[in-house]
Amino acid sequence: MARLIAHVDMDCFFAAVEVLDDPALKGRPVIVGADPKGGKGRGVVSAASYEARRFGVHSAMPVSQAFALCPQGIFLPGRMRRYSEISDKIMEILKGFTPQIEQISVDEAFLDLSGCQRLFGEPLEIARKIKTAVKSRSSLTASVGLGSNKLVAKVASDLQKPDGLVIVPDGGEKEFLAPMPAGKLWGVGPKTVDRLKQMGVETIGQLAEYDPKRLETIFGKMGAYLHERANGIDGDPVSQRDQSKSMGREHTYDQDTDSKEDIHRTLLMLSEKVAASLRAEGVKGRTITLKLRYQDFETHTYGRTLETAVDNAVEINTIAKSLFDKNWQTFRKIRLIGVSASNLNQGEDQLGLFDDPKNKIKREKLDKAVDEIRERYGRKAVKRAGEM
């Protein structure tokens, strides 16, 4: 096998961590996400245990629908600091097999294991060793897919969950993918699937045999991408760049709102959460982005890049609030609002020309104290006046 790529995907990660920390939840339908509010909540599900999935609950589902399907579910708000902590531990385990690792989310990563057979054995043996190491050192299970490229490895890891292991033989990529629905291809969303169905294409195999020039006429540059991937071709390397792309939080309103006062309060709350996540990871962000979704689901994003990176809620909120005030179409109600920080870096930043070192030290001490209180007693234990 010219290349040996593994995709390691933790099973129901957020829900599994909750069960790990509270064994009384084992065997029960655990649902991590927004407060269902008796079926009237308007957020989404972040994760669902396999017990909850038996009721039809899945991630990204509206929490109101999840409650209707599984009212006896254990709904939990989520603890990103804890999930990040466990994630870091798992990534360190994976780095013991190869330094060529690409973390693509908090619970999954690609590993380039090419040339590692001499050290760890044949592909099947390597995959088993990875799964055993993760289970013995984290008490959590992972599903692993192995293949000659990232595409087939990712598809393979999803086939036998939980605790799965699927290997795609070199040269068998096209045959492996052919019977699967076109939507299984990484990056092919519902709209593309609907368009393909209109063309009479429902499986990856049918897409692989479709005229590539016709695909380019219909989909533009994406047409060539679709044809290559359908044929199991993917030369994308496992990237070792810093995988921390961004950190963000969103809020879906119970009722669409045009109250500027309410929205400003929400922005401050989201800025607090983003700042806390940044500090928990030991990073700062230079680019602050605002996300607005109107009542008709039309969505816009606006960003601003700063000279120095920040991890303080007041600074993040100042930018987010400014972006909102400048861009909000006041005649339209807001359904969802989000704040995120990207362009992340680690370590200390230089002070700006007009920054007061004493004020910076005071802010850092205050942030640390607030983080400690919330970690111990919960986020509601202390709030800024602007959130009240």
SVG drawing of the C-alpha trace seen along z (x, -y; Angstrom):
<svg xmlns="http://www.w3.org/2000/svg" viewBox="-43 -55 53 62">
<polyline fill="none" stroke="black" stroke-width="0.4" points="0.0,0.0 1.6,-3.2 0.0,-5.2 -1.7,-4.0 -4.1,-6.6 -6.2,-6.1 -9.3,-8.0 -9.9,-7.7 -13.4,-8.8 -14.4,-8.7 -17.8,-7.1 -20.6,-9.5 -17.8,-11.6 -19.6,-14.2 -22.2,-11.7 -19.5,-9.1 -17.5,-11.6 -20.6,-12.4 -21.1,-8.7 -17.4,-8.3 -17.8,-11.0 -21.1,-9.8 -21.4,-6.0 -25.0,-6.2 -25.8,-7.4 -24.6,-4.2 -27.3,-2.5 -29.5,-5.6 -30.4,-7.9 -28.0,-10.8 -28.5,-13.9 -26.0,-16.7 -27.1,-20.1 -29.6,-22.9 -32.2,-22.9 -35.4,-21.2 -37.6,-23.3 -40.4,-20.7 -40.3,-20.5 -40.1,-24.2 -36.4,-24.6 -34.9,-26.0 -31.3,-24.9 -29.8,-21.7 -28.4,-18.4 -24.6,-18.3 -24.4,-14.5 -26.6,-11.6 -25.7,-8.3 -26.5,-5.1 -29.4,-4.5 -30.8,-7.9 -30.2,-7.1 -32.5,-4.1 -35.3,-6.7 -34.2,-8.5 -32.3,-11.2 -29.1,-12.4 -26.7,-15.3 -27.7,-18.6 -31.4,-17.7 -33.6,-20.5 -33.7,-19.8 -37.5,-20.2 -37.7,-17.3 -35.3,-15.2 -37.6,-15.8 -40.6,-14.7 -38.8,-11.5 -37.3,-10.8 -38.9,-12.8 -37.3,-10.4 -33.8,-11.3 -31.2,-12.8 -30.6,-16.2 -27.2,-17.8 -25.9,-21.3 -22.4,-20.1 -19.0,-20.9 -16.5,-22.0 -13.6,-22.4 -13.9,-18.8 -14.3,-17.6 -11.2,-19.5 -9.3,-18.0 -10.1,-14.5 -9.6,-15.3 -6.0,-16.5 -5.3,-13.2 -6.6,-11.2 -4.5,-13.2 -1.4,-12.6 -2.1,-8.8 -2.4,-9.0 0.8,-10.9 2.5,-7.9 1.9,-6.1 2.9,-8.8 3.8,-12.6 1.8,-13.0 -1.6,-13.7 -4.4,-16.0 -7.0,-16.7 -10.2,-17.8 -12.5,-18.2 -12.5,-17.7 -13.1,-13.9 -11.6,-12.8 -8.2,-12.9 -6.4,-11.5 -3.1,-9.7 -0.5,-9.1 0.8,-5.6 2.8,-5.1 6.0,-3.3 4.9,-2.5 4.3,1.2 7.9,2.1 7.3,0.6 3.7,1.5 2.9,4.4 0.5,4.8 -2.6,2.5 -5.0,4.7 -2.5,5.0 -1.9,1.2 -5.6,0.4 -6.1,2.8 -3.2,1.3 -4.6,-2.2 -8.1,-1.1 -6.6,0.7 -4.4,-2.2 -7.3,-4.7 -9.6,-2.3 -7.0,-1.4 -5.8,-5.0 -9.1,-6.9 -11.8,-4.3 -13.5,-5.4 -14.0,-3.6 -13.0,-4.7 -13.9,-3.5 -11.1,-3.3 -11.0,-3.3 -7.9,-2.4 -7.2,-3.0 -4.9,-4.5 -6.4,-8.0 -8.4,-10.3 -11.6,-9.9 -12.0,-6.1 -10.5,-6.1 -13.2,-8.5 -16.0,-6.7 -14.7,-3.4 -14.6,-4.6 -18.3,-5.2 -19.5,-1.8 -19.3,0.3 -19.8,-2.1 -19.5,-1.9 -16.0,-0.4 -15.7,0.4 -12.7,1.3 -12.9,1.3 -9.9,1.6 -10.2,0.7 -7.6,2.7 -5.3,0.7 -6.8,0.7 -10.3,1.5 -11.3,-2.1 -13.8,-2.5 -15.4,0.9 -15.7,0.1 -17.5,-3.2 -19.7,-2.2 -22.8,-0.8 -23.0,-3.7 -25.4,-6.7 -23.8,-9.7 -24.3,-11.6 -21.6,-9.5 -18.9,-11.4 -17.2,-13.9 -18.4,-17.4 -21.6,-16.4 -24.5,-18.0 -28.3,-17.7 -28.6,-20.2 -26.0,-18.4 -27.7,-15.1 -31.0,-16.4 -29.5,-17.7 -27.8,-14.4 -31.1,-12.6 -32.7,-14.8 -29.9,-13.6 -30.6,-10.0 -27.6,-9.6 -28.2,-8.1 -25.1,-5.9 -21.4,-6.8 -20.9,-4.1 -23.4,-5.8 -21.6,-9.1 -18.2,-7.5 -19.6,-6.4 -21.2,-9.8 -19.7,-11.9 -17.1,-14.1 -17.5,-16.9 -21.2,-16.9 -20.6,-17.1 -18.3,-20.1 -21.0,-21.8 -23.6,-21.3 -21.4,-21.8 -18.5,-23.9 -15.1,-23.1 -16.9,-20.9 -17.8,-18.5 -14.2,-17.4 -14.0,-17.0 -17.1,-14.8 -15.9,-12.6 -12.5,-12.0 -13.9,-11.3 -16.5,-8.9 -13.7,-7.0 -11.9,-6.8 -9.2,-9.3 -8.0,-11.6 -4.4,-13.0 -5.0,-15.3 -2.1,-14.9 -2.5,-14.6 -1.7,-18.1 0.3,-18.8 -0.6,-22.5 -2.2,-23.8 -5.7,-22.4 -7.3,-25.0 -9.3,-26.8 -11.7,-28.7 -13.7,-28.7 -17.3,-29.9 -20.7,-29.8 -24.2,-30.4 -27.6,-31.1 -31.0,-30.3 -33.8,-32.5 -37.0,-30.9 -38.8,-33.5 -37.4,-35.5 -36.4,-38.9 -35.7,-42.5 -34.9,-43.7 -31.5,-45.4 -31.2,-45.2 -31.8,-41.4 -29.4,-40.9 -26.7,-43.0 -27.1,-40.8 -26.8,-37.7 -23.6,-39.0 -22.0,-39.6 -23.0,-36.1 -21.5,-34.5 -18.4,-36.6 -17.9,-35.4 -18.2,-31.7 -15.8,-32.2 -13.3,-33.9 -13.5,-31.1 -12.9,-28.5 -9.9,-30.4 -8.4,-30.6 -9.1,-26.9 -7.1,-26.0 -4.3,-28.6 -4.9,-30.4 -6.0,-33.8 -7.8,-35.0 -7.0,-37.8 -10.2,-37.6 -13.6,-38.0 -16.6,-36.9 -20.3,-37.7 -23.0,-35.3 -26.5,-36.5 -29.4,-34.3 -32.7,-36.0 -36.2,-34.6 -36.3,-33.4 -33.0,-31.4 -30.9,-33.8 -27.5,-33.8 -24.7,-36.4 -21.2,-36.6 -19.1,-39.6 -15.5,-39.7 -12.7,-42.0 -9.0,-41.1 -7.1,-42.8 -3.5,-43.8 -3.1,-41.7 -4.9,-38.5 -7.4,-38.5 -9.0,-36.1 -10.9,-38.7 -14.7,-38.8 -14.9,-42.6 -12.6,-43.0 -14.4,-40.3 -17.8,-41.7 -16.7,-45.2 -15.9,-43.9 -19.0,-41.7 -21.3,-44.4 -19.8,-46.9 -20.2,-44.4 -23.8,-43.9 -24.7,-47.5 -23.1,-48.2 -24.6,-45.4 -28.0,-44.4 -30.9,-45.0 -33.1,-46.5 -36.4,-45.7 -35.7,-42.0 -36.0,-39.7 -33.1,-37.6 -33.4,-33.8 -29.8,-32.9 -26.7,-34.9 -23.1,-33.6 -19.7,-34.9 -16.4,-33.2 -12.7,-33.8 -10.3,-32.5 -6.7,-33.1 -5.6,-31.6 -2.1,-31.7 -0.5,-30.5 1.7,-32.3 1.9,-35.9 1.2,-38.8 3.0,-42.1 1.1,-45.0 -0.4,-47.6 1.2,-51.0 -1.4,-52.5 -2.2,-49.5 -1.7,-49.8 0.2,-46.8 -1.5,-47.2 -4.9,-47.0 -3.9,-43.9 -2.7,-42.2 -6.0,-43.1 -8.1,-41.7 -6.1,-38.5 -6.5,-38.1 -10.2,-38.7 -10.6,-36.3 -8.7,-33.6 -10.9,-34.1 -14.1,-34.0 -13.0,-30.8 -12.2,-29.1 -15.6,-30.0 -17.5,-28.8 -15.5,-25.6 -16.5,-24.8 -20.0,-26.1 -21.2,-26.4 -21.5,-29.3 -24.5,-30.9 -22.6,-31.4 -21.2,-34.7 -22.3,-37.0 -21.4,-40.4 -23.9,-43.1 -24.6,-43.5 -25.9,-40.0 -28.6,-40.6"/>
</svg>
